[in-house]
Amino acid sequence: MGGILAIIIALFLGLAFAYLLKYLNKQDSSHKLPNGNMGWPFIGETLGFLKPHRSNSLGNFLEEHCSRYGKVFKTHVFGSPTIVSCDFELNMFILQNEGTTFPVDYPKVMHKILGKLALLLITGNLHKKLRNTVISFVSASKSESNFLHYVETLALSSINSLDQKREQVSFYREAKRFSINVMLKHLLNINPDEPLASKILGNFENYVKGFISLPLNFPGTTYYKAVKARLRLSSIVKDIIKERRKGNMSPTEGGDLLNVILSKQNLSDDEMVSIVLDLLFGGYETTAKLLSMIIYFLGGAPNALQKLKEEHQVIRKSKKENEPLNWEDYKQMDFTQDVINEGMRCGNVVKFLHRKAVQDVKFKEFVIPAGWKVLPVLSAGHFDPTHFDNPSEFNPFRWSDNSTSKKVAPFGGGPRLCPGADLAKVEIAFFLHHFVLNYRWRMKAEEDHPLAFPYVEFTGGLLLDLEFTGHKF
């Protein structure tokens, strides 16, 4: 008898609970959540969301979820209930309202690696102050003859050394070396052959590995090494600041970043260090990845490669022998810009961003609840067939249509649009100028494609067989 009573009570409570849910949903239909699956307890669907896949695709997780639930769906990742958006319209709305409705919300484990003053993490007036400092420097220096000269000098040094490597070249490693050397010179006036350059590069290798590691902060782990590397890098930059103030290190002719920010009275030493490390990180990782992906994609796009070569042959023929490139040459590299833009679209160096809703936000028939994490997937718009014909194809010719640029957000958007993007484009354009005129290449391993981890990596280093076809400058 007692057992039957217990069953009746359980059924009654179950029906009452179901009715209550139905009633609440009816009463509050304006707060309808997107469809989705919250996954396993605690870990939710994090493992599936982060599963490695080709960076020039959405990956199985997003493709399956968008097919099943729509371009906006709910899930549980990174320890939080989350709205994932693969909708271009919603993503642009999120980016444009970052400072008010959707502030940054990166996992706490990243804060120790990035530092509390990283541009990626800070908000409000502090973010505006540091970002404006970076933008003013980039705007003033990107066309300076000094900057253009050593970008080309370092590109030539890197390219001319490639034919000394006999069997194969790890292009990704060479691209990272080139990009960090440019930024060290531009930011701190450190030359590649100085011991300090090797010391910084070594620490940066450990530093960036922490972004794709488990947050286990004890000796021996990748994450621990990354945190320590960041502290050492901070110490190195602080020592350079002290030497500059003593007058032991003379200013560069054009003025490097450190001299520029030392001249400002409104920046603390920690803020200066953070600006330098942010730009070093962006110049080291983002530029190297994008350059490597462009070389990868061009290897499978002979028509685009031929068009690119023809553009640079015209520029080279207009110049005297060994005459350096200048800003006017750069402005003539129209198809080169199309190649860079298409590389960004297909490569997706930044796949998604971390945001959080601070208030209920209605989007179409759904509501994004206050307190929920929001992940705008930037790469989703890049592979949307309603925006691009054959979106999975690397096709720089599509950029002759000016409307294309309105549907791409490789460097983010709104108040957090990457401030160093223009520097990266100059570096890549100058490198491509000499590389495509001097080499033919073939990938050693077809399976060595760019993978999203979620950060883009070439796990095999992008090994190339190179054939030297040009002449030394």
C-alpha positions as CSV (number, residue, x, y, z in Angstrom):
1,M,0.0,0.0,0.0
2,G,2.8,2.4,1.0
3,G,4.5,1.7,-2.4
4,I,1.4,2.5,-4.4
5,L,0.9,5.7,-2.4
6,A,4.5,6.8,-3.1
7,I,4.0,6.1,-6.9
8,I,0.7,8.2,-6.9
9,I,2.4,11.1,-5.1
10,A,5.4,11.0,-7.5
11,L,3.0,11.0,-10.5
12,F,1.1,13.9,-9.0
13,L,4.2,15.9,-8.4
14,G,5.5,15.1,-11.8
15,L,2.3,16.3,-13.5
16,A,2.2,19.4,-11.3
17,F,5.8,20.3,-12.2
18,A,5.1,19.7,-15.9
19,Y,2.0,22.0,-15.7
20,L,4.0,24.6,-13.9
21,L,6.7,24.6,-16.6
22,K,4.0,24.9,-19.3
23,Y,2.3,27.7,-17.4
24,L,5.5,29.6,-17.0
25,N,6.4,29.2,-20.7
26,K,2.9,30.4,-21.6
27,Q,3.1,33.4,-19.3
28,D,6.6,34.4,-20.5
29,S,6.7,33.5,-24.1
30,S,8.7,36.7,-24.8
31,H,11.6,35.0,-23.0
32,K,11.8,32.0,-25.3
33,L,15.3,30.6,-25.5
34,P,16.8,29.3,-28.7
35,N,16.7,25.6,-29.2
36,G,19.8,23.6,-28.3
37,N,21.3,20.9,-26.1
38,M,23.0,21.6,-22.7
39,G,25.1,18.5,-22.9
40,W,26.6,16.7,-19.9
41,P,26.6,18.1,-16.4
42,F,29.3,20.7,-15.8
43,I,31.4,20.1,-19.0
44,G,28.3,20.5,-21.2
45,E,29.3,20.4,-24.8
46,T,32.7,22.0,-24.4
47,L,34.7,19.1,-25.7
48,G,32.7,18.9,-28.9
49,F,32.8,22.7,-29.4
50,L,36.6,22.7,-29.1
51,K,37.2,19.6,-31.2
52,P,40.0,20.3,-33.7
53,H,38.9,20.8,-37.3
54,R,40.1,22.4,-40.5
55,S,40.1,26.2,-40.0
56,N,38.6,26.8,-43.4
57,S,35.4,25.1,-42.3
58,L,32.9,25.4,-39.4
59,G,33.7,22.0,-38.1
60,N,31.2,19.1,-37.4
61,F,30.0,20.5,-34.1
62,L,28.7,23.8,-35.5
63,E,27.5,22.4,-38.8
64,E,25.4,19.7,-37.0
65,H,24.1,22.2,-34.4
66,C,23.2,24.8,-37.0
67,S,21.5,22.2,-39.1
68,R,19.5,20.8,-36.1
69,Y,18.8,24.0,-34.1
70,G,19.4,27.0,-36.4
71,K,22.1,29.6,-36.6
72,V,21.5,30.7,-33.0
73,F,21.4,28.0,-30.4
74,K,21.8,27.4,-26.6
75,T,24.4,25.1,-25.1
76,H,26.7,24.8,-22.1
77,V,30.4,25.4,-22.7
78,F,33.3,26.7,-20.6
79,G,31.3,26.1,-17.4
80,S,28.4,28.4,-18.3
81,P,25.0,28.3,-20.1
82,T,25.8,29.9,-23.4
83,I,24.2,31.3,-26.6
84,V,26.2,30.5,-29.7
85,S,25.6,32.7,-32.7
86,C,26.5,31.7,-36.2
87,D,24.2,34.5,-37.4
88,F,26.0,37.3,-39.2
89,E,23.4,40.0,-38.2
90,L,23.4,39.0,-34.6
91,N,27.2,38.8,-34.5
92,M,27.6,42.4,-35.8
93,F,25.0,43.6,-33.3
94,I,27.1,41.9,-30.5
95,L,30.3,43.5,-31.7
96,Q,28.8,47.0,-32.0
97,N,27.3,46.8,-28.5
98,E,30.4,45.3,-26.7
99,G,30.8,48.2,-24.3
100,T,27.2,48.2,-23.0
101,T,25.1,45.1,-23.6
102,F,27.8,42.4,-24.4
103,P,31.0,43.1,-22.4
104,V,34.0,40.8,-22.8
105,D,33.9,37.6,-20.7
106,Y,37.0,35.5,-21.4
107,P,37.6,32.5,-19.1
108,K,39.4,33.4,-15.9
109,V,42.2,31.0,-16.6
110,M,43.3,33.2,-19.5
111,H,43.7,36.3,-17.3
112,K,46.9,35.0,-15.7
113,I,48.5,34.4,-19.2
114,L,47.3,37.6,-20.8
115,G,47.8,39.9,-17.8
116,K,45.1,42.0,-16.1
117,L,45.7,45.0,-18.4
118,A,45.6,43.1,-21.7
119,L,43.5,44.9,-24.4
120,L,41.6,41.7,-24.9
121,L,40.3,41.8,-21.3
122,I,40.0,45.4,-20.1
123,T,36.9,47.5,-20.6
124,G,35.6,51.1,-20.4
125,N,37.8,54.1,-20.3
126,L,41.0,52.1,-19.7
127,H,40.4,50.1,-22.8
128,K,39.8,53.3,-24.8
129,K,42.9,54.9,-23.5
130,L,45.3,52.0,-24.3
131,R,43.7,51.2,-27.6
132,N,43.9,54.8,-28.8
133,T,47.6,54.8,-27.9
134,V,48.1,51.8,-30.1
135,I,46.0,53.2,-33.0
136,S,47.8,56.5,-33.0
137,F,51.1,54.7,-33.2
138,V,50.0,52.3,-36.0
139,S,48.4,55.1,-38.0
140,A,51.5,57.2,-37.8
141,S,54.1,54.5,-38.4
142,K,52.6,52.1,-41.0
143,S,53.6,54.3,-44.0
144,E,56.9,55.6,-42.6
145,S,59.9,54.9,-44.8
146,N,61.9,53.5,-41.8
147,F,59.2,51.0,-41.0
148,L,58.8,49.9,-44.6
149,H,62.6,49.6,-45.1
150,Y,63.2,47.2,-42.2
151,V,60.0,45.2,-43.0
152,E,61.5,44.6,-46.5
153,T,65.0,44.1,-45.2
154,L,63.8,41.4,-42.7
155,A,61.6,39.8,-45.4
156,L,64.5,39.6,-47.8
157,S,66.8,38.2,-45.0
158,S,64.2,35.5,-44.2
159,I,63.5,34.7,-47.9
160,N,67.1,34.7,-49.0
161,S,68.0,32.2,-46.3
162,L,65.4,29.7,-47.4
163,D,67.4,28.2,-50.2
164,Q,70.1,27.3,-47.8
165,K,67.8,24.7,-46.2
166,R,68.2,21.6,-48.4
167,E,65.3,19.2,-48.1
168,Q,62.4,21.0,-46.7
169,V,61.4,24.2,-45.0
170,S,59.0,24.6,-42.1
171,F,57.4,27.7,-43.4
172,Y,55.3,28.3,-40.3
173,R,58.4,28.5,-38.2
174,E,60.0,30.9,-40.7
175,A,56.9,33.1,-40.7
176,K,56.9,33.3,-37.0
177,R,60.6,34.2,-36.9
178,F,60.0,36.9,-39.5
179,S,56.9,38.4,-37.8
180,I,58.5,38.5,-34.3
181,N,61.7,40.1,-35.7
182,V,59.6,42.9,-37.4
183,M,57.7,43.6,-34.2
184,L,60.8,43.5,-32.0
185,K,62.5,46.1,-34.2
186,H,59.3,48.2,-34.6
187,L,58.4,48.2,-30.9
188,L,61.6,48.0,-29.0
189,N,64.4,48.6,-31.6
190,I,65.9,45.1,-31.1
191,N,67.7,43.6,-34.0
192,P,67.3,39.8,-34.8
193,D,71.0,39.1,-34.1
194,E,70.9,40.5,-30.6
195,P,70.8,37.9,-27.7
196,L,67.8,39.6,-26.3
197,A,65.8,38.8,-29.4
198,S,66.4,35.0,-29.0
199,K,65.5,35.3,-25.3
200,I,62.2,37.0,-26.1
201,L,61.4,34.5,-28.9
202,G,62.0,31.6,-26.6
203,N,59.7,33.0,-24.0
204,F,57.0,33.7,-26.6
205,E,57.1,30.1,-27.7
206,N,56.1,29.0,-24.2
207,Y,53.7,31.9,-23.8
208,V,51.5,31.2,-26.8
209,K,51.3,27.4,-26.1
210,G,49.4,28.2,-22.9
211,F,46.4,29.4,-24.9
212,I,45.7,25.8,-26.0
213,S,46.5,24.0,-22.8
214,L,44.6,22.7,-19.8
215,P,44.6,25.3,-16.9
216,L,46.8,23.2,-14.6
217,N,49.0,25.7,-12.8
218,F,51.7,23.7,-11.3
219,P,55.4,23.2,-12.3
220,G,55.9,21.2,-15.5
221,T,52.6,21.9,-17.1
222,T,52.2,23.9,-20.3
223,Y,49.9,26.4,-18.6
224,Y,52.4,27.0,-15.7
225,K,55.2,27.5,-18.2
226,A,53.1,30.1,-20.1
227,V,52.3,32.0,-17.0
228,K,56.0,32.1,-16.0
229,A,56.9,33.1,-19.6
230,R,54.6,36.0,-19.4
231,L,56.1,37.2,-16.2
232,R,59.6,37.0,-17.7
233,L,58.5,38.9,-20.8
234,S,57.1,41.6,-18.5
235,S,60.3,41.8,-16.6
236,I,62.3,42.1,-19.8
237,V,60.2,45.0,-21.1
238,K,60.4,46.7,-17.7
239,D,64.2,46.5,-17.7
240,I,64.2,48.1,-21.2
241,I,62.0,50.9,-19.9
242,K,64.4,51.5,-17.0
243,E,67.4,51.7,-19.4
244,R,65.6,54.1,-21.7
245,R,64.8,56.4,-18.8
246,K,68.5,56.3,-17.8
247,G,69.4,57.4,-21.3
248,N,71.5,54.3,-21.9
249,M,69.5,53.3,-24.9
250,S,69.2,56.1,-27.6
251,P,65.9,56.7,-29.4
252,T,65.6,55.3,-32.9
253,E,65.5,57.7,-35.8
254,G,61.8,57.4,-36.5
255,G,60.8,56.5,-32.9
256,D,59.8,53.0,-31.9
257,L,56.7,52.2,-29.9
258,L,58.4,52.3,-26.6
259,N,59.8,55.8,-27.1
260,V,56.3,56.9,-28.2
261,I,54.6,55.6,-25.1
262,L,57.4,56.8,-22.8
263,S,56.7,60.3,-24.0
264,K,53.1,60.1,-22.8
265,Q,52.4,61.1,-19.2
266,N,49.2,59.3,-18.7
267,L,50.5,55.7,-18.9
268,S,51.8,53.7,-16.0
269,D,54.7,51.3,-16.4
270,D,52.4,48.3,-16.2
271,E,50.2,49.8,-18.9
272,M,53.2,50.4,-21.1
273,V,54.3,46.8,-20.7
274,S,50.9,45.5,-21.5
275,I,50.7,47.5,-24.8
276,V,54.1,46.2,-25.9
277,L,53.2,42.6,-25.1
278,D,49.8,42.9,-26.8
279,L,51.4,44.1,-30.0
280,L,54.2,41.6,-29.8
281,F,51.7,38.8,-29.4
282,G,49.5,40.0,-32.2
283,G,52.5,40.5,-34.5
284,Y,54.0,37.2,-33.6
285,E,50.9,34.9,-33.8
286,T,48.3,36.6,-35.9
287,T,50.6,37.8,-38.7
288,A,52.6,34.5,-38.9
289,K,49.4,32.4,-39.0
290,L,47.8,34.5,-41.7
291,L,51.0,34.6,-43.8
292,S,51.3,30.8,-43.5
293,M,47.7,30.2,-44.5
294,I,48.0,32.5,-47.5
295,I,51.0,30.4,-48.7
296,Y,49.0,27.2,-48.0
297,F,45.9,28.4,-50.0
298,L,47.9,29.9,-52.9
299,G,49.6,26.5,-53.3
300,G,46.2,25.1,-54.4
301,A,45.1,28.2,-56.4
302,P,47.3,28.5,-59.5
303,N,45.2,31.2,-61.2
304,A,45.3,33.4,-58.1
305,L,49.1,32.8,-57.7
306,Q,49.7,33.8,-61.3
307,K,47.7,36.9,-61.0
308,L,49.6,37.8,-57.8
309,K,52.9,37.3,-59.5
310,E,51.9,39.5,-62.4
311,E,51.0,42.3,-60.1
312,H,54.4,42.2,-58.4
313,Q,56.3,41.8,-61.6
314,V,54.8,45.1,-62.8
315,I,55.8,46.8,-59.5
316,R,59.3,45.3,-59.7
317,K,59.8,46.4,-63.4
318,S,58.9,49.9,-62.5
319,K,61.8,50.2,-60.1
320,K,65.5,50.4,-60.5
321,E,67.6,47.4,-59.6
322,N,67.6,46.7,-55.9
323,E,65.4,49.8,-55.3
324,P,63.4,49.3,-52.1
325,L,59.6,49.2,-52.0
326,N,57.8,52.3,-50.7
327,W,54.3,53.3,-49.7
328,E,53.3,54.1,-53.3
329,D,54.2,50.6,-54.3
330,Y,52.1,49.2,-51.4
331,K,49.1,51.2,-52.6
332,Q,49.4,49.5,-56.0
333,M,49.1,46.0,-54.5
334,D,45.4,45.8,-55.1
335,F,45.2,42.1,-55.8
336,T,47.6,41.4,-53.0
337,Q,45.0,43.0,-50.7
338,D,42.3,40.7,-52.2
339,V,44.6,37.7,-51.5
340,I,45.1,38.8,-47.9
341,N,41.4,39.4,-47.4
342,E,40.5,36.0,-48.8
343,G,43.2,34.4,-46.6
344,M,41.6,36.0,-43.6
345,R,38.1,34.8,-44.7
346,C,39.1,31.2,-45.3
347,G,41.8,30.9,-42.6
348,N,39.9,32.3,-39.6
349,V,42.7,33.2,-37.3
350,V,40.0,34.3,-34.8
351,K,37.1,31.9,-34.9
352,F,34.9,33.2,-32.1
353,L,34.9,35.7,-29.2
354,H,33.9,35.5,-25.6
355,R,31.0,37.9,-24.5
356,K,28.4,38.0,-21.8
357,A,24.8,39.4,-21.8
358,V,24.3,41.9,-19.0
359,Q,20.6,42.2,-19.7
360,D,17.9,40.3,-21.5
361,V,18.3,40.9,-25.2
362,K,15.6,40.0,-27.7
363,F,16.7,38.9,-31.2
364,K,14.0,37.9,-33.6
365,E,11.8,35.4,-31.8
366,F,14.4,34.6,-29.1
367,V,15.7,36.2,-26.0
368,I,19.3,36.0,-24.8
369,P,19.0,35.9,-21.0
370,A,21.0,38.3,-18.8
371,G,24.0,36.5,-17.3
372,W,24.4,34.0,-20.1
373,K,27.7,33.7,-22.0
374,V,27.5,34.7,-25.6
375,L,29.9,33.3,-28.3
376,P,29.7,35.1,-31.7
377,V,31.3,32.7,-34.2
378,L,33.0,35.1,-36.7
379,S,33.9,32.3,-39.1
380,A,30.2,31.4,-39.6
381,G,29.6,34.4,-41.8
382,H,32.6,33.6,-43.9
383,F,31.1,30.2,-44.9
384,D,27.6,31.4,-45.4
385,P,26.5,30.5,-49.0
386,T,24.0,33.4,-48.9
387,H,27.0,35.8,-48.6
388,F,29.5,34.0,-50.8
389,D,29.4,31.7,-53.8
390,N,31.2,28.5,-53.1
391,P,32.3,29.8,-49.6
392,S,34.8,26.9,-49.0
393,E,36.8,27.8,-52.1
394,F,39.8,30.1,-51.8
395,N,39.0,32.7,-54.5
396,P,40.6,36.2,-54.1
397,F,38.9,37.3,-57.4
398,R,35.6,37.5,-55.5
399,W,36.9,40.6,-53.7
400,S,36.6,42.7,-56.9
401,D,33.0,43.1,-55.7
402,N,33.2,45.8,-53.0
403,S,30.2,44.4,-51.2
404,T,32.2,41.3,-50.1
405,S,34.1,43.2,-47.5
406,K,30.9,44.0,-45.6
407,K,30.3,40.4,-44.9
408,V,33.6,39.6,-43.3
409,A,34.9,40.2,-39.8
410,P,38.3,38.5,-39.5
411,F,39.7,41.1,-37.1
412,G,36.5,41.5,-35.0
413,G,34.6,44.7,-35.1
414,G,33.2,47.6,-33.2
415,P,35.3,49.1,-30.5
416,R,37.5,46.0,-30.4
417,L,38.5,45.9,-34.0
418,C,42.1,44.7,-34.1
419,P,44.3,47.9,-33.9
420,G,47.3,46.3,-35.5
421,A,45.6,44.9,-38.6
422,D,47.2,47.5,-40.9
423,L,50.7,46.7,-39.8
424,A,50.1,43.0,-40.5
425,K,48.9,43.7,-44.0
426,V,52.0,45.7,-44.8
427,E,54.3,43.0,-43.5
428,I,52.5,40.3,-45.4
429,A,52.3,42.3,-48.7
430,F,56.1,43.0,-48.6
431,F,56.9,39.4,-47.8
432,L,54.7,38.1,-50.6
433,H,56.2,40.5,-53.1
434,H,59.7,38.9,-52.8
435,F,58.5,35.3,-52.1
436,V,56.3,34.9,-55.1
437,L,58.9,36.4,-57.4
438,N,61.6,34.2,-56.2
439,Y,60.2,30.8,-55.3
440,R,57.9,28.0,-56.5
441,W,56.7,25.7,-53.7
442,R,54.9,22.4,-53.1
443,M,53.6,21.1,-49.8
444,K,55.4,18.1,-48.4
445,A,52.3,16.7,-46.7
446,E,48.8,17.2,-48.1
447,E,47.3,16.5,-44.7
448,D,49.2,19.5,-43.2
449,H,46.3,21.9,-43.4
450,P,45.5,24.7,-40.9
451,L,43.6,23.3,-37.9
452,A,41.5,25.2,-35.4
453,F,42.5,24.0,-31.9
454,P,40.5,26.4,-31.5
455,Y,43.4,28.7,-32.3
456,V,44.8,28.0,-35.7
457,E,47.9,25.7,-35.9
458,F,49.9,23.9,-38.6
459,T,50.6,20.7,-36.6
460,G,53.2,19.7,-39.2
461,G,54.8,23.1,-39.4
462,L,53.6,23.6,-43.1
463,L,56.6,21.8,-44.6
464,L,57.4,23.0,-48.1
465,D,59.6,21.9,-51.0
466,L,61.0,25.1,-52.4
467,E,62.5,25.8,-55.8
468,F,64.5,29.1,-56.1
469,T,63.5,30.8,-59.4
470,G,64.6,34.4,-58.9
471,H,67.6,36.4,-57.9
472,K,69.0,37.8,-54.6
473,F,68.4,41.4,-53.8
